[in-house]
Structures are given as C-alpha cells and as structure tokens.
Amino acid sequence: MGFQGTGYAICIPVPLLWCILWRMKTEGAWYNRVVERSWLDPIEPAHRIDCRHPWPARVDSRLSGGVNCYEPDRELVAELGDNDALLRCMVRDNTSWNEQVAKWSLSEGYRQFMDLGSGYPANDDVYERAEGRLSIFVVYADIDRSVWAHLRTSRDTHLGKYAHVHDDIAEADSILALPEVQETLDFTKPVVLILSSVLQFLSDDEARAAVAAYTAAVAPGSALVLSHPADGHPAVQALAEAYHDSGIPFQPRSHDEVAAFFDGWELCGPSGLCSTPEWRVPGAAKPKSRPRRGRYGVDPGMTAYAGVAIKPGSMRA
Ligand SMILES: C[S@@+](CC[C@H](N)C(=O)[O-])C[C@H]1O[C@@H](n2cnc3c(N)ncnc32)[C@H](O)[C@@H]1O
C-alpha cells in the first residue's frame, strides 16, 4: 500500500470511529456502559467507591470529626453554616446512645445483632471489645461501598462471626435470604435489629415495608433499636435540604411517625421513645427535664428520636 493507501486507511476509519463514539456519548446509556465498564478498568462500577458525590456515612464522619470523607462531603457540611454545631451534637449523641444500647443489650444476654445502615466501624466498637470475651454474631449491612470495604477489613473474629452485606436495606427479603446472613444469625433465637439513623433515607413505604419484613423475620424477645432525625428542627431541616440538593432523599419524621415503626413491639426504658440523649436503660431513673447544655454549650433541642423495644413473646436472649 502506497502513501495514498495509508491515507485512506487512516482518514476513513478514524472519523467513522469518532462518529460512533459521539453517537454513543449522546445516547448516554451505551457510552456509560463502554466508558464506565471499560476493559481498561477491571473494577465493575458497582464495586467502585463514588468520590464525586456526598454519601451519608461520609457526611456523618465529617460531622463527627472523622476522616472518612471527601471534598463533596466536606462541601455539603460547609453548606450547613451555623447549623453544623447542632448537627455535630446530634451525631455524637447518636453515637453515645448506640454505645449505651450496645452495652445494655450485651448485659441482657443478646449475642446476635443485625446492624442495618451500619456506617463506618467505630474506633472503639463495643462489639469488638466484647468479642474478646463473648461469642457474638453480627450482620452489618450498608449501601455504601466504602463502608462495606472498611467493615470487611476491620472486622475479623475468632470467637463469633461477622457478615458484611453491601445492599439496600429496603431489599429486606433478599438480605434476609442471603447465605452469609442465614449462616451468621440463628433466627429462631432473639436478634437485636439496629436501625440507627438510617430510615430517613427511605421513603415512607420503603421504611414501613422494611421494618415489617425484619420484624417478621426475628424471634420473640428480639430487640428493635431505632433512632431517627426529628422533623421541625431548623438544623435538621438544613441537613435535609443539603441532602436534597445533592439528590439524596432525606426525610425527618415526627414523633408519631417514628413511633409507628414500633407497632407490634413493646417500648422499654423509662422514657420510651424520646430525644436521643434522654434515653436511659430499662430500670434506670428518668432523666431530669430540659434545658440541657450539650457538648457545644447550647441546648440542641429535639433533633432526633431514639427508642428500644422488645418483640413480645416468651423467648428472651
Ligand atoms: C447517618 S449514617 C448512620 C450510621 C450508623 N447507623 C450510626 O448510627 O452511626 C446512615 C448510614 O446508612 C447507610 N444507608 C443509607 N441508606 C441506606 C440504604 N437504603 N440501605 C443501606 N444502607 C443505607 C449510609 O450509607 C450510612 O452508612
């Protein structure tokens, strides 16, 4: 082939290829399939960690002073302006409440836990501390790939057993049917269902259906541990708006709406469903009434509800 032949060989296929790629780009789906599932990058899109958009676990990490966050998460928190101190308080109160409930449930003899929307592993996790002396079984489920990756590398056990599920907790039936879930938990015995600060990311229908499915799956004597951002608080509203602006649904709920998740359960603790820092273990005295000075020197007001309940029936942990 002479010079002219080489020219044809380049001039015809190159623009043709360019036209095909342009068409694929304008048609969207195909372009995404080729570029995102590129053979140059063997990692499936579903397995990649999305650092371009904020994600709830990372926003929480930012609010609680952790380091598991990227620029979009920091930008979302920056958008919160003056509300950020109250929201930091809300996140920290929730963490302390989780610790308190975890210690209580272990002392009550519970050994099986299903942490739905678990978030990143805590630095000083109660289960991990307990694991040195007790045989405990925990299923962690979270929709965030980076959370899942952290949990998998930080949770290994010699006594009990852990399973790490990367899935949408709204898909309750498929999560419950997973072999690793069935192999980790014995559903004929009580399980502690933990839904801590996660149902706000689900619509009313999804949240109701998910709670009903997990409730139906667990034995009498199981515990439901649930916290939820409260509606009507300006700081929580600012957080909801910041999430909405980033395309993430976030629905604060009223006391009655959160209480409805406990239908069929018996609330325990002296305050029942109350503000997170007011929750006390069953048998403890009711806390003194407000105003309370929070960690940031202000009364945070009603930013979130928390409650713990037992599934009626004879069996206990
Ligand atoms: C606000 S953080 C709370 C984390 C932890 N439960 C706690 O109380 O500290 C919410 C967590 O729920 C996860 N999440 C949000 N929507 C979810 C869904 N549909 N399925 C599973 N996890 C979800 C997020 O990835 C994040 O880790």
The ligand as an ORCA input file, in Angstrom:
! r2SCAN-3c Opt
* xyz 0 1
  C     -26.392      8.625     59.141
  S     -25.437      7.195     58.831
  C     -25.710      6.271     60.350
  C     -24.680      5.222     60.568
  C     -24.858      4.380     61.848
  N     -26.053      3.562     61.785
  C     -24.882      5.250     63.075
  O     -25.905      5.301     63.729
  O     -23.871      5.874     63.360
  C     -26.528      6.336     57.707
  C     -25.933      5.073     57.132
  O     -26.964      4.378     56.437
  C     -26.481      3.971     55.170
  N     -27.629      3.903     54.267
  C     -28.379      4.914     53.787
  N     -29.374      4.435     53.014
  C     -29.228      3.086     53.015
  C     -29.946      2.030     52.406
  N     -31.000      2.278     51.644
  N     -29.521      0.766     52.612
  C     -28.420      0.517     53.386
  N     -27.714      1.468     53.991
  C     -28.109      2.745     53.810
  C     -25.460      5.006     54.779
  O     -24.555      4.526     53.827
  C     -24.827      5.317     56.109
  O     -23.751      4.472     56.380
*
